[in-house]
Amino acid sequence: MTGLKNIKLIPSVIRRLIYAFLMFAAFIFQFTLFPKAGISFPVYLLIPLTVCTAMFEKEFSGLFYGLLAGALWDLASPVTDGFLALAFSFYGCLAGLLSHYLLRNTFLTASIITAVASVLYSCILQIYFIESFSVELFSQIITDRFIIPLISTLILTAPIYFIIRA
């Protein structure tokens, strides 16, 4: 009888390994291929991947996928080590909890949670690297660090959501 239980666990293990592989692939794309392709604005590929994975895998798995994505991002980030792993764990757990108990698992929900997480990450960067406050600098920060990354992340949310859903 234990052999049947092990056979039933194989598809979930394979699915989770595929999600982990997607996290590593997204990390490689985000930090090596996108900058080398000449994209001058930041593209946050790990944020929608973490949120969408957590929405389909629920809160406990979302916490660990967020931890993996945050730990990978910490490897390439100038922010204090471990802080992004904690933040992404929060994003993943929150997305899993919201989709499981409060909201339906739809593309609109994934887009809203991704947008909030993207803005929170941008705020974290601005708090860490605060410069002088002038109107010109403020408008440049809003354009370069909030609006353009938010739009690019929301554009990437659609294919990621439907790939994870499949």
DRENDO-767109 format. One record per residue (C-alpha): z negated, y, x. Coordinates in nm, 2 decimals. Layout:
// DRENDO-767109
ATOM       z       y       x
ATOM       Z       Y       X
...
This chain:
// DRENDO-767109
ATOM       z       y       x
ATOM    0.00    0.00    0.00
ATOM   -0.06    0.24    0.29
ATOM    0.30    0.19    0.40
ATOM    0.42    0.35    0.07
ATOM    0.19    0.65    0.12
ATOM    0.33    0.71    0.47
ATOM    0.69    0.69    0.34
ATOM    0.61    0.96    0.07
ATOM    0.47    1.19    0.34
ATOM    0.78    1.18    0.56
ATOM    0.99    1.44    0.36
ATOM    0.71    1.69    0.36
ATOM    0.66    1.65    0.73
ATOM    1.03    1.69    0.80
ATOM    1.04    2.00    0.57
ATOM    0.74    2.16    0.76
ATOM    0.90    2.08    1.10
ATOM    1.22    2.25    0.98
ATOM    1.02    2.56    0.88
ATOM    0.86    2.56    1.22
ATOM    1.20    2.53    1.38
ATOM    1.32    2.82    1.17
ATOM    1.03    3.03    1.29
ATOM    1.13    2.96    1.66
ATOM    1.49    3.04    1.58
ATOM    1.41    3.36    1.41
ATOM    1.19    3.46    1.70
ATOM    1.48    3.40    1.94
ATOM    1.72    3.60    1.72
ATOM    1.48    3.89    1.67
ATOM    1.38    3.94    2.03
ATOM    1.68    3.83    2.23
ATOM    2.00    3.82    2.04
ATOM    1.97    4.13    1.81
ATOM    1.88    4.37    2.10
ATOM    2.17    4.23    2.31
ATOM    2.41    4.27    2.02
ATOM    2.36    4.64    2.04
ATOM    2.15    4.68    1.73
ATOM    1.95    5.00    1.81
ATOM    1.70    4.98    1.52
ATOM    1.42    4.72    1.49
ATOM    1.50    4.42    1.28
ATOM    1.19    4.23    1.15
ATOM    1.32    3.88    1.09
ATOM    0.99    3.70    1.11
ATOM    0.83    3.90    0.82
ATOM    1.06    3.78    0.54
ATOM    1.06    3.43    0.69
ATOM    0.68    3.42    0.69
ATOM    0.66    3.56    0.33
ATOM    0.93    3.33    0.18
ATOM    0.79    3.02    0.35
ATOM    0.44    3.10    0.23
ATOM    0.57    3.16   -0.12
ATOM    0.72    2.81   -0.14
ATOM    0.45    2.63    0.06
ATOM    0.14    2.81   -0.10
ATOM   -0.15    2.97    0.07
ATOM   -0.29    2.72    0.32
ATOM    0.05    2.65    0.48
ATOM    0.14    3.02    0.45
ATOM   -0.17    3.10    0.66
ATOM   -0.06    2.86    0.94
ATOM    0.31    2.97    0.93
ATOM    0.19    3.33    0.95
ATOM   -0.03    3.24    1.24
ATOM    0.27    3.08    1.42
ATOM    0.50    3.38    1.35
ATOM    0.23    3.63    1.46
ATOM    0.15    3.43    1.77
ATOM    0.52    3.43    1.86
ATOM    0.55    3.80    1.79
ATOM    0.24    3.86    2.00
ATOM    0.43    3.71    2.30
ATOM    0.69    3.99    2.28
ATOM    0.48    4.28    2.15
ATOM    0.30    4.55    2.33
ATOM    0.02    4.54    2.07
ATOM   -0.31    4.38    2.16
ATOM   -0.28    4.00    2.18
ATOM   -0.39    3.81    1.88
ATOM   -0.38    4.11    1.64
ATOM   -0.04    4.03    1.50
ATOM   -0.13    3.66    1.46
ATOM   -0.42    3.77    1.24
ATOM   -0.21    4.02    1.05
ATOM    0.07    3.77    0.98
ATOM   -0.18    3.51    0.88
ATOM   -0.30    3.75    0.62
ATOM    0.05    3.82    0.50
ATOM    0.13    3.45    0.47
ATOM   -0.20    3.37    0.29
ATOM   -0.16    3.66    0.06
ATOM    0.20    3.58   -0.03
ATOM    0.10    3.22   -0.10
ATOM   -0.19    3.32   -0.31
ATOM    0.01    3.58   -0.51
ATOM    0.30    3.34   -0.58
ATOM    0.07    3.06   -0.67
ATOM   -0.19    3.23   -0.89
ATOM   -0.06    3.57   -1.00
ATOM    0.31    3.62   -0.97
ATOM    0.62    3.41   -1.02
ATOM    0.81    3.29   -0.72
ATOM    1.12    3.51   -0.75
ATOM    1.34    3.70   -0.52
ATOM    1.19    4.03   -0.65
ATOM    0.84    3.92   -0.56
ATOM    0.95    3.81   -0.21
ATOM    1.12    4.15   -0.16
ATOM    0.82    4.35   -0.27
ATOM    0.58    4.15   -0.05
ATOM    0.82    4.17    0.24
ATOM    0.85    4.55    0.20
ATOM    0.48    4.60    0.19
ATOM    0.43    4.38    0.50
ATOM    0.71    4.56    0.69
ATOM    0.56    4.90    0.61
ATOM    0.21    4.77    0.72
ATOM    0.35    4.65    1.05
ATOM    0.52    4.98    1.11
ATOM    0.20    5.16    1.04
ATOM    0.02    4.94    1.29
ATOM    0.27    5.04    1.55
ATOM    0.23    5.40    1.48
ATOM   -0.15    5.38    1.50
ATOM   -0.13    5.20    1.83
ATOM    0.13    5.44    1.98
ATOM    0.04    5.77    1.83
ATOM    0.20    6.07    1.98
ATOM    0.19    6.44    1.91
ATOM    0.23    6.55    1.55
ATOM    0.52    6.79    1.48
ATOM    0.74    6.81    1.18
ATOM    1.05    6.70    1.38
ATOM    0.87    6.41    1.53
ATOM    0.73    6.31    1.20
ATOM    1.07    6.30    1.03
ATOM    1.22    6.10    1.32
ATOM    0.93    5.85    1.30
ATOM    0.98    5.81    0.92
ATOM    1.35    5.75    0.97
ATOM    1.34    5.54    1.28
ATOM    1.02    5.34    1.22
ATOM    0.99    5.31    0.85
ATOM    1.31    5.35    0.65
ATOM    1.57    5.18    0.87
ATOM    1.36    4.87    0.95
ATOM    1.26    4.85    0.59
ATOM    1.62    4.85    0.47
ATOM    1.73    4.60    0.74
ATOM    1.44    4.37    0.66
ATOM    1.50    4.38    0.28
ATOM    1.87    4.30    0.35
ATOM    1.77    3.99    0.55
ATOM    1.52    3.88    0.28
ATOM    1.80    3.77    0.04
ATOM    1.96    3.50    0.27
ATOM    1.62    3.39    0.40
ATOM    1.48    3.35    0.05
ATOM    1.77    3.14   -0.07
ATOM    1.78    2.93    0.24
ATOM    1.40    2.85    0.21
ATOM    1.45    2.79   -0.17
ATOM    1.72    2.53   -0.10
